[in-house]
Amino acid sequence: MGKANRLSEGELRVALADLPDWRLADGKLRREYRFRDFVEAWGFMSQAALRVHELDHHPEWFNVYGTVRVDLVTHDAGGVSARDVALAGQLEAIAARLSAERG
Amino acid sequence: MGKANRLSEGELRVALADLPDWRLADGKLRREYRFRDFVEAWGFMSQAALRVHELDHHPEWFNVYGTVRVDLVTHDAGGVSARDVALAGQLEAIAARLSAERG
């Protein structure tokens, strides 16, 4: 239950400080990733999908070619919760690893 | 070149007759698929991604949980082309096969 609580403004500020490429938009945590092409974008999404399934917390995400736009919100909590912040952190880790691999 | 031409209204009408679950929205060919959950939606997207890569024609698509919304348009042609119709047909075939498999 505690994990699904909506974060306060202060808590959100702290969370966003650790997620510099994310911002709050329409009450959701948002980031747009840009990959070189569809194959790289899809590689990212595929790794992310496994994590999403594991966490049982689902993004609203959009893809076209090398672009992946992600919106995270916890509808049950009526806003952004720690679960969204956790998923954002996982996505950042996946993207950073892919970026390191391709050099 | 011929394949990337924008379809005329008449050609579009003929194409849509074969794609009853698709409609024209914002100048794009649009369908929303509803699956039972994220795993089924992701299974569909994964099969579709291979086809997308093969055809080298990329959808604008959005997913949340069991919902997959697809928009098809050929920007080079300034509208819907035969390539969009072809991809829509492939997506229909994938969805139909998945639906048959799960009974």
Backbone of each chain as ProteinMPNN parsed JSONL, in Angstrom:
{"seq_chain_A": "MGKANRLSEGELRVALADLPDWRLADGKLRREYRFRDFVEAWGFMSQAALRVHELDHHPEWFNVYGTVRVDLVTHDAGGVSARDVALAGQLEAIAARLSAERG", "coords_chain_A": {"N_chain_A": [[0.827, -1.215, 0.0], [1.853, 1.286, 0.891], [3.729, 1.808, -1.087], [2.236, 2.515, -3.264], [1.322, 5.023, -2.837], [0.616, 8.388, -3.715], [3.212, 10.582, -4.57], [4.397, 13.335, -2.642], [4.835, 16.869, -3.387], [7.369, 17.615, -2.564], [8.666, 15.153, -2.274], [8.607, 14.36, -4.915], [10.272, 16.243, -6.068], [12.718, 15.548, -5.011], [12.965, 13.0, -6.126], [13.062, 13.616, -8.871], [15.433, 14.94, -9.007], [17.254, 12.946, -9.086], [16.715, 11.947, -11.53], [17.507, 13.337, -14.056], [16.796, 13.57, -16.756], [14.138, 13.313, -16.906], [10.843, 14.67, -16.668], [8.003, 16.342, -15.206], [4.908, 15.968, -16.707], [1.68, 16.666, -17.654], [0.876, 15.562, -15.248], [2.291, 13.245, -15.131], [5.272, 11.215, -15.097], [7.7, 11.853, -17.384], [9.695, 10.868, -20.158], [11.574, 11.2, -23.183], [13.188, 9.013, -25.198], [15.845, 8.837, -27.524], [16.896, 6.836, -30.032], [19.232, 5.331, -32.384], [17.946, 4.04, -34.45], [15.144, 1.966, -35.46], [15.726, -0.661, -34.683], [17.459, -0.36, -32.506], [15.817, 1.064, -30.765], [13.824, -0.803, -30.392], [15.245, -2.84, -29.174], [15.8, -1.666, -26.716], [13.152, -1.344, -25.757], [12.386, -4.003, -25.571], [14.026, -5.101, -23.595], [13.148, -3.485, -21.555], [10.489, -4.289, -21.391], [10.551, -6.788, -20.197], [11.332, -6.115, -17.636], [9.253, -4.463, -16.898], [7.199, -6.308, -16.827], [8.071, -7.889, -14.743], [8.015, -6.085, -12.614], [5.381, -5.617, -12.629], [4.214, -3.219, -13.341], [3.019, -0.868, -15.457], [4.093, 0.992, -18.249], [2.893, 3.897, -20.075], [3.578, 3.986, -23.265], [5.109, 5.139, -26.275], [6.132, 4.591, -29.57], [8.014, 5.467, -32.419], [9.934, 4.638, -35.111], [13.173, 5.457, -34.16], [12.469, 6.642, -31.803], [11.314, 6.654, -28.465], [8.785, 7.375, -26.374], [8.011, 7.791, -23.034], [5.556, 7.593, -20.528], [4.889, 7.738, -17.146], [2.74, 6.823, -14.592], [0.747, 6.312, -11.689], [-2.237, 5.117, -11.646], [-3.969, 4.186, -9.662], [-3.066, 5.545, -7.488], [-3.554, 8.091, -8.115], [-1.644, 9.733, -9.214], [1.89, 10.382, -9.515], [3.855, 7.815, -8.23], [6.036, 6.003, -5.943], [6.471, 3.691, -7.331], [6.515, 4.428, -9.988], [8.779, 6.01, -10.04], [10.658, 4.08, -9.45], [10.459, 2.408, -11.708], [11.228, 4.225, -13.687], [13.895, 4.561, -12.955], [14.88, 1.998, -13.507], [14.536, 1.929, -16.29], [16.311, 3.916, -17.043], [18.689, 2.669, -16.326], [18.766, 0.497, -18.089], [18.858, 1.839, -20.579], [21.268, 3.18, -20.282], [23.07, 1.091, -20.147], [22.781, -0.072, -22.682], [23.661, 2.045, -24.228], [26.31, 2.172, -23.428], [27.2, -0.269, -24.373], [27.088, -0.028, -27.156], [28.944, 1.803, -27.533]], "CA_chain_A": [[0.0, 0.0, 0.0], [2.698, 2.468, 0.988], [4.423, 2.035, -2.352], [1.337, 3.058, -4.289], [0.89, 6.374, -2.486], [1.065, 9.483, -4.559], [4.307, 11.33, -3.953], [4.187, 14.761, -2.377], [5.677, 17.721, -4.253], [8.745, 17.539, -2.067], [9.206, 13.83, -2.636], [8.804, 14.361, -6.372], [11.455, 17.063, -6.362], [13.873, 14.715, -4.663], [13.052, 11.919, -7.123], [13.456, 14.18, -10.168], [16.85, 15.332, -8.922], [18.01, 11.746, -9.485], [16.285, 11.571, -12.888], [17.611, 14.637, -14.709], [16.214, 13.614, -18.101], [12.692, 13.162, -16.772], [10.13, 15.841, -16.165], [6.6, 16.101, -14.938], [4.082, 16.498, -17.788], [0.31, 16.148, -17.521], [0.773, 14.769, -14.023], [3.015, 11.981, -15.289], [6.721, 11.274, -15.238], [7.89, 11.68, -18.838], [10.984, 11.012, -20.846], [11.646, 10.739, -24.56], [14.487, 8.452, -25.57], [16.127, 8.84, -28.971], [17.878, 5.84, -30.445], [19.671, 5.586, -33.758], [17.002, 3.492, -35.421], [14.096, 1.128, -34.882], [16.306, -1.848, -34.042], [17.952, 0.026, -31.179], [14.647, 1.41, -29.938], [13.133, -2.041, -30.055], [16.096, -3.528, -28.204], [15.517, -1.021, -25.431], [11.786, -1.669, -25.317], [12.299, -5.432, -25.245], [14.598, -5.266, -22.256], [12.255, -2.799, -20.622], [9.24, -5.053, -21.251], [10.771, -7.852, -19.212], [11.361, -5.46, -16.322], [7.866, -4.011, -16.677], [6.415, -7.481, -16.438], [8.578, -8.285, -13.423], [7.533, -5.101, -11.631], [3.928, -5.53, -12.781], [3.85, -1.797, -13.382], [3.06, -0.715, -16.913], [4.208, 2.354, -18.786], [2.224, 4.324, -21.305], [4.733, 4.324, -24.105], [4.868, 5.388, -27.694], [7.349, 4.425, -30.379], [8.071, 5.529, -33.874], [11.344, 4.515, -35.536], [14.129, 5.412, -33.059], [11.967, 7.419, -30.661], [10.442, 5.996, -27.48], [8.322, 8.33, -25.358], [7.476, 7.033, -21.902], [4.819, 8.301, -19.479], [4.682, 6.874, -15.987], [1.8, 7.334, -13.594], [0.071, 5.242, -10.957], [-3.63, 5.567, -11.641], [-4.556, 3.882, -8.353], [-2.611, 6.536, -6.514], [-3.957, 9.41, -8.592], [-0.479, 10.551, -9.535], [3.175, 9.688, -9.585], [4.183, 7.122, -6.983], [7.386, 5.422, -5.88], [6.575, 2.64, -8.352], [6.913, 5.102, -11.23], [10.177, 6.415, -9.887], [11.453, 2.852, -9.53], [10.497, 1.979, -13.116], [12.063, 5.201, -14.405], [15.284, 4.216, -12.644], [15.215, 0.784, -14.26], [14.65, 2.29, -17.71], [17.579, 4.642, -17.182], [19.791, 1.699, -16.244], [18.765, -0.256, -19.353], [19.322, 2.731, -21.651], [22.696, 3.482, -20.063], [23.833, -0.108, -20.504], [22.758, -0.178, -24.15], [24.495, 3.114, -24.74], [27.699, 1.781, -23.164], [27.524, -1.427, -25.23], [27.298, 0.348, -28.555], [30.14, 2.652, -27.516]], "C_chain_A": [[0.857, 1.26, 0.0], [3.338, 2.81, -0.342], [3.535, 2.691, -3.396], [0.824, 4.452, -3.932], [1.422, 7.402, -3.474], [2.167, 10.259, -3.838], [3.901, 12.781, -3.718], [5.079, 15.561, -3.324], [7.138, 17.641, -3.859], [9.41, 16.227, -2.448], [9.502, 13.756, -4.129], [10.072, 15.129, -6.747], [12.719, 16.254, -6.106], [14.073, 13.628, -5.729], [13.573, 12.451, -8.457], [14.92, 14.622, -10.166], [17.735, 14.153, -9.331], [17.688, 11.299, -10.908], [16.307, 12.818, -13.769], [16.966, 14.705, -16.088], [14.701, 13.43, -18.088], [12.089, 14.462, -16.272], [8.694, 15.454, -15.896], [5.789, 16.749, -16.055], [2.712, 15.84, -17.698], [0.186, 15.225, -16.312], [1.471, 13.422, -14.093], [4.513, 12.249, -15.38], [7.023, 10.96, -16.704], [9.344, 11.764, -19.271], [10.861, 10.523, -22.279], [13.067, 10.268, -24.812], [14.63, 8.522, -27.086], [17.231, 7.836, -29.262], [18.209, 6.06, -31.925], [18.678, 5.095, -34.8], [16.002, 2.6, -34.7], [14.679, -0.071, -34.133], [16.807, -1.501, -32.641], [16.804, 0.383, -30.243], [13.943, 0.14, -29.47], [13.928, -2.873, -29.049], [15.877, -2.976, -26.803], [14.144, -1.438, -24.909], [11.677, -3.139, -24.888], [12.897, -5.716, -23.87], [13.664, -4.645, -21.219], [10.991, -3.625, -20.357], [9.383, -6.171, -20.219], [10.725, -7.272, -17.802], [9.951, -4.998, -15.932], [7.015, -5.18, -16.18], [6.782, -7.937, -15.021], [8.007, -7.37, -12.335], [6.009, -5.042, -11.606], [3.455, -4.074, -12.686], [4.086, -1.329, -14.814], [3.155, 0.725, -17.365], [3.145, 2.62, -19.844], [3.383, 4.713, -22.199], [4.382, 4.279, -25.573], [6.191, 5.22, -28.419], [7.074, 4.765, -31.825], [9.551, 5.568, -34.243], [12.269, 4.489, -34.309], [13.691, 6.147, -31.806], [11.076, 6.567, -29.759], [10.062, 7.043, -26.436], [7.612, 7.55, -24.257], [6.758, 7.973, -20.941], [4.559, 7.333, -18.346], [3.755, 7.555, -14.987], [1.147, 6.136, -12.919], [-1.386, 5.653, -10.777], [-4.293, 5.324, -10.29], [-4.207, 4.934, -7.307], [-3.015, 7.951, -6.928], [-2.777, 10.321, -8.897], [0.772, 9.707, -9.62], [3.49, 9.076, -8.219], [5.619, 6.602, -7.032], [7.561, 4.322, -6.929], [7.007, 3.234, -9.691], [8.377, 5.5, -11.185], [11.084, 5.193, -10.019], [11.57, 2.382, -10.979], [11.359, 2.929, -13.938], [13.541, 4.882, -14.181], [15.747, 2.985, -13.41], [15.402, 1.094, -15.741], [15.96, 3.028, -17.964], [18.755, 3.672, -17.196], [19.9, 0.903, -17.543], [19.336, 0.601, -20.48], [20.82, 3.015, -21.506], [23.552, 2.279, -20.466], [23.906, -0.271, -22.019], [23.684, 0.849, -24.77], [25.976, 2.775, -24.561], [28.132, 0.657, -24.108], [27.838, -1.0, -26.667], [28.468, 1.327, -28.685], [29.882, 4.051, -27.994]], "O_chain_A": [[0.627, 2.182, -0.782], [3.471, 3.985, -0.685], [4.03, 3.349, -4.311], [-0.015, 5.004, -4.643], [2.534, 7.285, -3.989], [2.06, 10.55, -2.647], [3.156, 13.369, -4.502], [5.963, 15.008, -3.979], [8.028, 17.605, -4.709], [10.56, 16.196, -2.886], [10.5, 13.175, -4.555], [10.834, 14.717, -7.621], [13.664, 16.281, -6.894], [15.192, 13.371, -6.173], [14.417, 11.824, -9.097], [15.561, 14.667, -11.216], [18.831, 14.344, -9.859], [18.317, 10.378, -11.43], [15.255, 13.305, -14.184], [16.622, 15.794, -16.548], [14.063, 13.396, -19.14], [12.724, 15.24, -15.56], [8.228, 14.389, -16.3], [5.951, 17.938, -16.33], [2.598, 14.615, -17.669], [-0.53, 14.225, -16.357], [1.274, 12.563, -13.234], [4.951, 13.355, -15.696], [6.634, 9.904, -17.202], [10.108, 12.613, -18.811], [10.145, 9.563, -22.564], [14.025, 11.025, -24.659], [13.675, 8.298, -27.83], [18.359, 7.978, -28.791], [17.569, 6.852, -32.617], [18.577, 5.656, -35.891], [16.018, 2.497, -33.473], [14.181, -0.448, -33.073], [16.6, -2.266, -31.699], [16.828, 0.037, -29.062], [13.525, 0.025, -28.317], [13.353, -3.528, -28.181], [15.782, -3.726, -25.832], [14.005, -1.837, -23.752], [10.953, -3.464, -23.946], [12.336, -6.479, -23.083], [13.427, -5.211, -20.152], [10.487, -3.655, -19.234], [8.453, -6.46, -19.467], [10.151, -7.868, -16.892], [9.53, -5.132, -14.783], [6.226, -5.049, -15.245], [5.923, -8.314, -14.224], [7.577, -7.831, -11.279], [5.416, -4.487, -10.68], [2.451, -3.758, -12.048], [5.206, -1.385, -15.321], [2.388, 1.578, -16.918], [2.577, 1.696, -20.426], [4.093, 5.676, -21.911], [3.523, 3.529, -26.037], [7.238, 5.653, -27.938], [6.039, 4.4, -32.384], [10.311, 6.407, -33.76], [12.158, 3.576, -33.491], [14.458, 6.261, -30.851], [10.195, 5.851, -30.235], [10.919, 7.537, -25.703], [6.718, 6.748, -24.528], [7.288, 9.024, -20.58], [4.063, 6.229, -18.567], [3.964, 8.704, -14.596], [1.016, 5.07, -13.521], [-1.725, 6.428, -9.883], [-5.081, 6.145, -9.822], [-4.965, 5.173, -6.367], [-2.832, 8.899, -6.164], [-2.902, 11.544, -8.841], [0.719, 8.487, -9.775], [3.4, 9.744, -7.189], [6.316, 6.748, -8.036], [8.68, 4.054, -7.365], [7.771, 2.619, -10.435], [9.113, 5.348, -12.16], [12.151, 5.268, -10.629], [12.652, 2.002, -11.426], [12.133, 2.49, -14.789], [14.34, 4.931, -15.116], [16.874, 2.939, -13.903], [16.324, 0.579, -16.374], [16.632, 2.797, -18.969], [19.695, 3.828, -17.975], [21.001, 0.663, -18.037], [20.191, 0.149, -21.242], [21.544, 3.08, -22.5], [24.623, 2.435, -21.052], [24.965, -0.572, -22.569], [24.405, 0.555, -25.724], [26.795, 3.058, -25.437], [29.268, 0.627, -24.58], [28.739, -1.544, -27.306], [28.92, 1.639, -29.787], [30.8, 4.869, -28.03]]}, "seq_chain_B": "MGKANRLSEGELRVALADLPDWRLADGKLRREYRFRDFVEAWGFMSQAALRVHELDHHPEWFNVYGTVRVDLVTHDAGGVSARDVALAGQLEAIAARLSAERG", "coords_chain_B": {"N_chain_B": [[9.009, 3.699, -56.101], [6.354, 3.976, -56.986], [4.989, 2.566, -55.02], [5.083, 4.227, -52.839], [3.379, 6.267, -53.284], [0.795, 8.529, -52.381], [-2.395, 7.36, -51.533], [-5.377, 7.684, -53.46], [-8.665, 9.044, -52.718], [-10.583, 7.224, -53.546], [-9.061, 4.867, -53.819], [-8.336, 4.54, -51.176], [-10.802, 4.018, -50.003], [-11.417, 1.555, -51.085], [-9.309, 0.073, -49.974], [-9.893, 0.288, -47.243], [-12.223, -1.123, -47.095], [-11.384, -3.691, -47.013], [-10.244, -3.709, -44.576], [-11.83, -3.712, -42.046], [-11.696, -2.971, -39.35], [-10.17, -0.799, -39.195], [-9.698, 2.745, -39.433], [-9.757, 6.026, -40.88], [-7.908, 8.531, -39.392], [-6.921, 11.694, -38.43], [-5.566, 11.83, -40.845], [-4.245, 9.456, -40.949], [-3.94, 5.873, -40.999], [-5.7, 4.076, -38.7], [-5.829, 1.83, -35.935], [-7.036, 0.376, -32.928], [-5.938, -2.122, -30.918], [-7.102, -4.527, -28.581], [-5.861, -6.421, -26.087], [-5.701, -9.194, -23.744], [-3.943, -8.732, -21.671], [-0.753, -7.313, -20.665], [1.243, -9.106, -21.445], [0.13, -10.473, -23.62], [-0.299, -8.332, -25.346], [2.295, -7.522, -25.73], [3.369, -9.768, -26.954], [2.08, -9.662, -29.401], [3.111, -7.2, -30.361], [5.792, -7.847, -30.549], [5.937, -9.809, -32.537], [4.965, -8.24, -34.566], [6.969, -6.318, -34.728], [9.114, -7.619, -35.922], [8.143, -7.977, -38.488], [7.735, -5.326, -39.219], [10.356, -4.457, -39.302], [11.31, -5.997, -41.382], [9.743, -5.039, -43.517], [10.644, -2.518, -43.499], [9.134, -0.32, -42.783], [7.668, 1.87, -40.654], [5.527, 1.848, -37.857], [3.588, 4.309, -36.024], [3.207, 3.743, -32.825], [1.427, 2.997, -29.814], [1.413, 1.83, -26.527], [-0.275, 0.644, -23.672], [-0.515, -1.453, -20.985], [-2.81, -3.875, -21.954], [-3.513, -2.675, -24.299], [-2.958, -1.65, -27.632], [-2.333, 0.903, -29.71], [-2.314, 1.797, -33.055], [-0.936, 3.827, -35.567], [-0.73, 4.492, -38.948], [1.132, 5.911, -41.499], [2.56, 7.404, -44.406], [5.08, 9.395, -44.457], [6.74, 10.444, -46.451], [5.097, 10.317, -48.623], [3.139, 12.008, -47.976], [0.759, 11.171, -46.868], [-1.553, 8.408, -46.573], [-0.276, 5.434, -47.864], [0.2, 2.636, -50.157], [2.006, 1.128, -48.774], [1.334, 1.448, -46.114], [-1.159, 0.263, -46.062], [-0.405, -2.318, -46.668], [1.141, -2.968, -44.397], [-0.806, -2.757, -42.419], [-2.42, -4.904, -43.154], [-0.677, -7.024, -42.594], [-0.444, -6.769, -39.816], [-3.046, -7.336, -39.064], [-3.143, -10.021, -39.787], [-1.284, -11.147, -38.024], [-2.482, -10.586, -35.536], [-4.854, -12.016, -35.833], [-3.912, -14.637, -35.976], [-2.757, -14.937, -33.441], [-5.016, -14.666, -31.896], [-6.448, -16.907, -32.706], [-4.761, -18.885, -31.778], [-4.919, -18.661, -29.006], [-7.436, -19.387, -28.618]], "CA_chain_B": [[8.345, 5.006, -56.076], [4.914, 3.79, -57.093], [4.429, 2.086, -53.767], [5.052, 5.267, -51.819], [2.411, 7.307, -53.625], [-0.384, 8.691, -51.532], [-3.589, 6.772, -52.146], [-6.512, 8.578, -53.72], [-9.815, 8.734, -51.849], [-11.193, 5.986, -54.024], [-8.179, 3.748, -53.462], [-8.433, 4.379, -49.724], [-12.104, 3.4, -49.72], [-11.258, 0.136, -51.425], [-8.418, -0.537, -48.978], [-10.577, 0.216, -45.941], [-13.25, -2.171, -47.175], [-10.71, -4.937, -46.619], [-9.695, -3.518, -43.22], [-13.023, -3.162, -41.395], [-11.43, -2.454, -38.001], [-9.315, 0.37, -39.326], [-10.374, 3.935, -39.926], [-8.861, 7.132, -41.152], [-7.959, 9.52, -38.305], [-5.794, 12.63, -38.571], [-4.823, 11.53, -42.067], [-3.497, 8.205, -40.792], [-4.705, 4.642, -40.85], [-5.636, 3.831, -37.249], [-6.583, 0.785, -35.25], [-6.667, 0.083, -31.544], [-6.087, -3.526, -30.545], [-7.225, -4.764, -27.142], [-5.485, -7.772, -25.668], [-6.122, -9.455, -22.363], [-2.988, -8.182, -20.707], [0.495, -6.81, -21.24], [1.988, -10.195, -22.082], [-0.454, -10.706, -24.954], [-0.036, -7.149, -26.171], [3.718, -7.536, -26.072], [3.551, -10.848, -27.922], [1.654, -9.097, -30.69], [4.063, -6.169, -30.795], [7.073, -8.479, -30.879], [5.8, -10.392, -33.874], [4.804, -7.125, -35.494], [8.249, -5.608, -34.858], [9.925, -8.337, -36.917], [7.555, -7.664, -39.794], [8.024, -3.908, -39.433], [11.762, -4.354, -39.683], [11.389, -6.619, -42.706], [9.124, -4.142, -44.494], [11.284, -1.21, -43.352], [8.076, 0.699, -42.742], [7.519, 1.907, -39.2], [4.285, 2.409, -37.324], [3.554, 5.101, -34.8], [2.345, 2.919, -31.982], [1.336, 3.325, -28.396], [0.95, 0.69, -25.722], [-0.379, 0.605, -22.217], [-1.086, -2.743, -20.578], [-3.257, -4.721, -23.049], [-3.939, -1.852, -25.438], [-1.957, -1.216, -28.613], [-2.923, 1.778, -30.729], [-1.394, 1.888, -34.195], [-1.178, 4.826, -36.612], [0.13, 4.247, -40.115], [1.146, 6.977, -42.493], [3.823, 7.457, -45.141], [5.372, 10.829, -44.464], [7.298, 10.803, -47.762], [4.009, 10.416, -49.598], [2.188, 13.012, -47.502], [-0.527, 10.563, -46.539], [-1.584, 6.946, -46.501], [0.15, 4.806, -49.115], [0.037, 1.18, -50.217], [2.865, 0.517, -47.754], [0.554, 1.44, -44.868], [-2.197, -0.754, -46.226], [0.27, -3.621, -46.574], [1.509, -3.219, -43.001], [-2.066, -3.007, -41.699], [-2.812, -6.281, -43.461], [0.22, -7.922, -41.848], [-0.812, -6.688, -38.393], [-4.303, -8.08, -38.929], [-2.835, -11.451, -39.871], [-0.621, -11.526, -36.764], [-3.493, -10.556, -34.465], [-5.805, -13.121, -36.063], [-3.243, -15.878, -35.635], [-2.649, -14.977, -31.979], [-6.37, -14.868, -31.377], [-6.797, -18.311, -32.977], [-3.925, -19.734, -30.918], [-5.358, -18.652, -27.605], [-8.77, -19.986, -28.627]], "C_chain_B": [[6.828, 4.844, -56.098], [4.285, 3.407, -55.778], [4.28, 3.186, -52.725], [4.103, 6.405, -52.17], [1.261, 7.34, -52.636], [-1.593, 8.125, -52.259], [-4.641, 7.843, -52.387], [-7.66, 8.199, -52.78], [-10.478, 7.422, -52.24], [-10.38, 4.758, -53.649], [-8.251, 3.459, -51.963], [-9.727, 3.653, -49.342], [-12.029, 1.896, -49.986], [-10.407, -0.577, -50.366], [-9.137, -0.723, -47.646], [-11.681, -0.833, -45.932], [-12.676, -3.521, -46.761], [-10.15, -4.877, -45.198], [-10.797, -2.922, -42.335], [-12.769, -2.572, -40.006], [-10.519, -1.233, -38.003], [-10.145, 1.548, -39.812], [-9.321, 5.001, -40.196], [-9.019, 8.156, -40.03], [-6.717, 10.386, -38.399], [-4.934, 12.28, -39.781], [-3.998, 10.26, -41.993], [-4.465, 7.04, -40.706], [-4.58, 4.222, -39.395], [-6.434, 2.609, -36.821], [-6.097, 0.657, -33.811], [-6.953, -1.385, -31.296], [-6.224, -3.624, -29.032], [-6.899, -6.213, -26.85], [-5.833, -7.95, -24.199], [-5.202, -8.841, -21.328], [-1.716, -7.744, -21.433], [1.25, -7.902, -21.987], [1.44, -10.46, -23.486], [-0.193, -9.528, -25.884], [1.419, -7.168, -26.644], [4.044, -8.648, -27.07], [3.177, -10.38, -29.322], [2.69, -8.103, -31.216], [5.39, -6.79, -31.233], [7.031, -9.129, -32.253], [5.723, -9.272, -34.908], [6.14, -6.436, -35.76], [9.145, -6.285, -35.896], [9.445, -8.011, -38.328], [7.858, -6.215, -40.178], [9.46, -3.734, -39.933], [11.977, -4.884, -41.102], [10.881, -5.666, -43.798], [9.823, -2.782, -44.528], [10.25, -0.084, -43.438], [7.548, 0.711, -41.308], [6.214, 2.536, -38.744], [4.575, 3.468, -36.264], [2.655, 4.294, -33.892], [2.546, 3.186, -30.516], [0.83, 2.093, -27.666], [0.785, 1.091, -24.265], [-1.128, -0.678, -21.856], [-1.534, -3.557, -21.798], [-3.683, -3.969, -24.3], [-2.759, -1.488, -26.335], [-2.677, -0.365, -29.659], [-1.89, 2.014, -31.82], [-1.852, 2.974, -35.158], [-0.204, 4.576, -37.745], [-0.007, 5.391, -41.102], [2.519, 6.954, -43.163], [4.192, 8.918, -45.322], [5.916, 11.288, -45.813], [6.211, 11.007, -48.809], [2.979, 11.466, -49.179], [0.82, 12.439, -47.193], [-0.412, 9.06, -46.465], [-1.208, 6.37, -47.868], [-0.106, 3.305, -49.066], [0.911, 0.484, -49.164], [2.135, 0.443, -46.408], [-0.517, 0.36, -44.911], [-1.593, -2.152, -46.084], [0.625, -3.951, -45.129], [0.256, -3.504, -42.168], [-2.522, -4.444, -41.92], [-1.964, -7.291, -42.694], [-0.142, -7.935, -40.362], [-2.103, -7.458, -38.139], [-4.036, -9.58, -38.922], [-2.191, -11.942, -38.57], [-1.653, -11.594, -35.634], [-4.474, -11.712, -34.601], [-5.185, -14.452, -35.654], [-3.12, -16.012, -34.118], [-3.998, -15.276, -31.354], [-6.804, -16.32, -31.563], [-6.033, -19.238, -32.033], [-4.446, -19.801, -29.497], [-6.788, -19.165, -27.481], [-9.837, -19.032, -28.16]], "O_chain_B": [[6.111, 5.487, -55.332], [3.189, 3.857, -55.446], [3.444, 3.085, -51.828], [4.024, 7.396, -51.444], [0.82, 6.31, -52.126], [-1.791, 8.374, -53.448], [-4.772, 8.789, -51.611], [-7.62, 7.155, -52.129], [-10.877, 6.624, -51.392], [-10.926, 3.741, -53.219], [-8.23, 2.306, -51.533], [-9.733, 2.787, -48.467], [-12.519, 1.084, -49.201], [-10.737, -1.677, -49.923], [-9.007, -1.763, -47.001], [-12.03, -1.367, -44.879], [-13.382, -4.378, -46.231], [-9.643, -5.873, -44.681], [-10.708, -1.765, -41.925], [-13.557, -1.751, -39.537], [-10.15, -0.708, -36.953], [-11.151, 1.382, -40.502], [-8.164, 4.884, -39.793], [-10.132, 8.599, -39.745], [-5.597, 9.879, -38.443], [-3.711, 12.418, -39.739], [-3.156, 10.005, -42.854], [-5.642, 7.202, -40.386], [-3.468, 4.029, -38.903], [-7.555, 2.383, -37.277], [-4.911, 0.809, -33.52], [-8.088, -1.836, -31.449], [-5.557, -2.904, -28.289], [-7.586, -7.122, -27.315], [-6.207, -7.004, -23.507], [-5.636, -8.474, -20.236], [-1.63, -7.804, -22.66], [1.83, -7.649, -23.043], [2.208, -10.651, -24.429], [0.098, -9.71, -27.066], [1.722, -6.87, -27.799], [4.903, -8.475, -27.933], [3.871, -10.668, -30.297], [3.09, -8.167, -32.378], [6.029, -6.313, -32.171], [7.974, -9.012, -33.035], [6.33, -9.347, -35.977], [6.413, -6.018, -36.885], [9.846, -5.614, -36.654], [10.245, -7.799, -39.239], [8.197, -5.925, -41.325], [9.728, -2.968, -40.858], [12.715, -4.308, -41.901], [11.501, -5.511, -44.85], [9.628, -1.994, -45.454], [10.469, 0.947, -44.073], [7.048, -0.297, -40.809], [5.844, 3.621, -39.191], [5.661, 3.512, -35.686], [1.459, 4.17, -34.158], [3.627, 3.538, -30.043], [-0.072, 1.402, -28.139], [1.624, 1.797, -23.705], [-2.221, -0.945, -22.355], [-0.686, -3.904, -22.621], [-4.165, -4.576, -25.256], [-1.703, -1.072, -25.859], [-3.525, -0.862, -30.4], [-0.747, 2.381, -31.548], [-3.026, 3.032, -35.521], [1.002, 4.462, -37.528], [-1.109, 5.783, -41.486], [3.509, 6.537, -42.563], [3.687, 9.595, -46.218], [5.6, 12.385, -46.273], [6.382, 11.771, -49.759], [2.058, 11.775, -49.934], [-0.179, 13.155, -47.253], [0.677, 8.507, -46.315], [-1.756, 6.772, -48.895], [-0.572, 2.774, -48.058], [0.591, -0.618, -48.719], [2.304, -0.518, -45.656], [-0.75, -0.354, -43.936], [-2.18, -3.043, -45.47], [0.432, -5.082, -44.683], [0.262, -4.389, -41.313], [-2.957, -5.118, -40.986], [-2.479, -8.296, -42.203], [-0.145, -8.99, -39.728], [-2.239, -8.146, -37.127], [-4.636, -10.319, -38.142], [-2.518, -13.022, -38.078], [-1.68, -12.558, -34.869], [-4.876, -12.315, -33.607], [-5.852, -15.296, -35.056], [-3.355, -17.09, -33.572], [-4.099, -16.048, -30.4], [-7.45, -16.897, -30.689], [-6.569, -20.236, -31.55], [-4.421, -20.854, -28.86], [-7.292, -19.357, -26.374], [-11.012, -19.395, -28.114]]}, "name": "protein", "num_of_chains": 2, "seq": "MGKANRLSEGELRVALADLPDWRLADGKLRREYRFRDFVEAWGFMSQAALRVHELDHHPEWFNVYGTVRVDLVTHDAGGVSARDVALAGQLEAIAARLSAERGMGKANRLSEGELRVALADLPDWRLADGKLRREYRFRDFVEAWGFMSQAALRVHELDHHPEWFNVYGTVRVDLVTHDAGGVSARDVALAGQLEAIAARLSAERG"}
